[in-house]
């Protein structure tokens, strides 16, 4: 099971970000539990890929007086990435719509049937 998250549009709870590495581990655990519960606790390999414009998100958090969350984000990423081998947060850079293009790039659109 692959869960792809637009980290710019779906921001993690600020207390998790402010907790740094531990918050990243907790967020990964909560996501894993929610997916397993949704799938009726079936045993699947779960992959969670989060794409984010780290610089843009941290700048936005600072502007909203969420300095603790912004300052904890690097450690949060390390905790999330280290929580499970198939959980990753990727900083895609600060270009406009970079996250959207990465997410869309994961999916192949077939306009006509393919003969095998």
C-alpha positions in Angstrom: 0.0 0.0 0.0 1.4 3.4 -1.0 0.2 6.6 0.6 1.4 9.7 -1.2 1.0 13.0 0.8 1.3 16.5 -0.5 3.2 17.9 2.5 2.4 21.5 1.5 -1.3 21.0 1.3 -1.6 18.5 4.2 0.7 19.9 7.0 1.5 17.7 9.9 0.1 18.8 13.3 2.2 21.6 14.6 3.0 19.9 18.0 4.6 17.0 16.1 6.8 19.4 14.1 7.8 21.2 17.3 8.8 17.9 18.9 11.4 17.4 16.2 12.7 13.8 15.8 10.3 12.3 18.4 7.4 14.1 16.7 8.4 12.6 13.3 8.4 9.1 14.8 5.0 9.7 16.4 3.6 11.1 13.2 4.8 8.1 11.3 3.3 5.7 13.9 0.0 7.5 13.8 -0.2 7.3 10.0 0.7 3.6 10.0 -1.9 2.9 12.6 -4.6 4.8 10.7 -3.8 3.0 7.4 -3.9 -0.4 9.1 -7.2 0.4 10.8 -8.6 1.7 7.5 -7.6 -1.6 5.9 -9.1 -3.6 8.7 -5.7 -4.4 10.2 -4.7 -6.5 7.1 -1.0 -7.1 6.9 0.3 -5.1 4.0 3.6 -3.4 3.4 2.9 0.3 3.9 4.9 2.9 2.0 4.3 6.6 2.9 5.9 9.2 0.7 5.6 12.8 1.7 6.7 15.5 -0.7 7.3 19.0 0.7 8.8 22.4 -0.1 10.7 22.5 3.1 11.9 26.1 2.8 8.5 27.4 1.8 6.7 25.6 4.6 9.2 26.7 7.2 8.9 30.3 6.0 5.1 30.1 6.2 5.3 28.7 9.7 7.5 31.5 10.8 5.2 34.1 9.3 2.3 32.5 11.3 4.3 32.8 14.6 4.9 29.0 14.6 8.6 29.3 15.1 8.9 26.1 17.2 7.4 24.1 14.4 9.6 25.7 11.8 12.8 25.1 13.9 11.8 21.5 14.6 11.1 20.6 11.0 14.6 19.3 10.1 14.7 17.0 13.1 11.0 16.0 12.4 12.0 14.9 8.9 14.9 12.8 10.3 12.5 11.1 12.9 9.9 10.4 10.2 12.4 9.0 7.8 14.0 6.9 10.4 10.7 5.6 11.9 10.2 2.9 9.2 12.2 1.8 6.2 9.4 2.7 3.8 8.5 6.1 5.2 10.1 9.1 3.5 9.8 12.8 3.5 11.4 14.4 0.4 12.2 18.1 0.1 11.4 18.8 -3.6 12.8 22.3 -3.6 11.1 25.7 -3.5 9.9 26.1 -7.1 6.2 26.9 -7.6 4.0 23.7 -7.8 7.0 21.4 -7.3 5.1 19.2 -4.9 2.2 18.9 -7.3 4.4 18.0 -10.2 6.2 15.3 -8.2 3.0 13.7 -7.0 1.5 13.8 -10.5 4.7 12.3 -11.9 4.3 9.2 -9.8 1.2 8.1 -11.7 1.2 7.0 -15.3 -1.8 8.0 -17.5 -2.5 5.6 -20.3 -4.5 7.2 -23.1 -4.9 4.0 -25.1 -4.6 0.3 -24.3 -1.1 -1.2 -24.5 -0.6 -4.5 -26.3 1.7 -6.9 -24.5 
